[in-house]
Amino acid sequence: MRGWLPPGALLTAMMGMTAATAADDGGSIGLPNRLTLERRSARQDHGAWVVDYRIRNETPTGLVVAPGEVEVKAEGWVSNSRIPGHSIPRRVSVALHPAEKAEAEADVIKAADEANRCRERVSIALWSDDRAPGPDAMPTASMAPISLAPGATGLLRLRFAHRHVVQGEYDPLLGVREVSFRVGEETFRDEVPLDEEARVAHPTISWREPPEERRDSRYYVSAPDSLHLEAHVPGRQYYRYSDLPVRHGARMRLSFWYLVAHGTIGEARVRLAQYKDTPTSCRVLPDGAVDQELTAVGRWTRVEKLVRIEPEATTAALDFRVSSEANLGEVWIDDVQFEPVDLDALAQGP
């Protein structure tokens, strides 16, 4: 992916006043820029883009940059051929006024149904070099003033987020963005090549370990313990892991070990369910379900299943249970994993 700004690239610094405005107040045409841009870098953050601009104070005195002195406009033709309905480039234009709010968005695909609507949200943050953020620091809902000493640098960060219920977290909107922004008296213009997807994004979180009271250190595959189900103890016959975000259309591998105790009367089962969550609803996707009885008794047994995540799925839930009318039975579960497979094939698109 293209990132650092080479010398002589399209980025230019220009005086931020029209000739008429400069004539009215004496202007600053012909004077050195108070701020310059040292470099630009860009990277993919799941279904978003993060663009960093390094600015430098060129004056012999300190500068304070307040939100009211910053304006941003970003526009371009965007698309993503992997996503149904998104393959045709559409024009999007977002204007930011940090004095009012440090983020703004515009429609790419208009729809009355939120699940079908697509937007691009642009947010901004500004840091001085003595408060340099980490690479994962993201803009917030508001922006505070910064102070730059003579020769000091600051970081202006723009984040272009794809806002879509299903694909937005994982598939960036691709296209060259024309970015213009004003900082103080200077206006900068740039063309940012955000048209090449760097990688196929997947959720970075996994299922948490069960709480301590649900674990048993007597039996396990991997130390120090395992999930324990007990048919004779109320509330211990069943355990459901927290809902996990999933990437639409992905191929996943679900694997775990289980041990059913001798003397268990009834059945042990595992179930995986997929859901489409929207701001107003949560719908079960029955075609994505896995429901299997765990039949081996008296020995640790490994289960591995390949699961195709449904095209509209946003989350998955996993649960284990032991059902016994006689209230006799115990099951132990260990080394639960849910991970993507064949990423290269997925990266080629549908």
Stockholm file with secondary structure:
# STOCKHOLM 1.0

chainA/1-350         MRGWLPPGALLTAMMGMTAATAADDGGSIGLPNRLTLERRSARQDHGAWVVDYRIRNETPTGLVVAPGEVEVKAEGWVSNSRIPGHSIPRRVSVALHPAEKAEAEADVIKAADEANRCRERVSIALWSDDRAPGPDAMPTASMAPISLAPGATGLLRLRFAHRHVVQGEYDPLLGVREVSFRVGEETFRDEVPLDEEARVAHPTISWREPPEERRDSRYYVSAPDSLHLEAHVPGRQYYRYSDLPVRHGARMRLSFWYLVAHGTIGEARVRLAQYKDTPTSCRVLPDGAVDQELTAVGRWTRVEKLVRIEPEATTAALDFRVSSEANLGEVWIDDVQFEPVDLDALAQGP
#=GR chainA/1-350 SS CCCSCCTTCSCEEEESSCHHHHHHHCCCTTSCCSEEEEEEEEEEETTEEEEEEEEEECSSSCEEECGGGEEEEEEEEEBCTTSTTCCSCEEEEEEEBTTTBSEEEEEEECCSSGGGCEEEEEEEEEEEGGGCCCTTCCCCSSCCCEEECTTCEEEEEEEEEEECTTTTTTCCCBEEEEEEEEETTEEEEEEEEECSCCSCCCCCCCCCCCCGGGEESSSCSSTTCEEEEETTSTTCSEEECCCEECCTTCEEEEEEEEEECTTCEEEEEEEEEEEEEETTEEEECGGGCEEEECCCCSSCEEEEEEEECCTTCCEEEEEEEEEEEEEECEEEEEEEEEEECCHHHHHTCC
#=GC SS_cons         CCCSCCTTCSCEEEESSCHHHHHHHCCCTTSCCSEEEEEEEEEEETTEEEEEEEEEECSSSCEEECGGGEEEEEEEEEBCTTSTTCCSCEEEEEEEBTTTBSEEEEEEECCSSGGGCEEEEEEEEEEEGGGCCCTTCCCCSSCCCEEECTTCEEEEEEEEEEECTTTTTTCCCBEEEEEEEEETTEEEEEEEEECSCCSCCCCCCCCCCCCGGGEESSSCSSTTCEEEEETTSTTCSEEECCCEECCTTCEEEEEEEEEECTTCEEEEEEEEEEEEEETTEEEECGGGCEEEECCCCSSCEEEEEEEECCTTCCEEEEEEEEEEEEEECEEEEEEEEEEECCHHHHHTCC
//
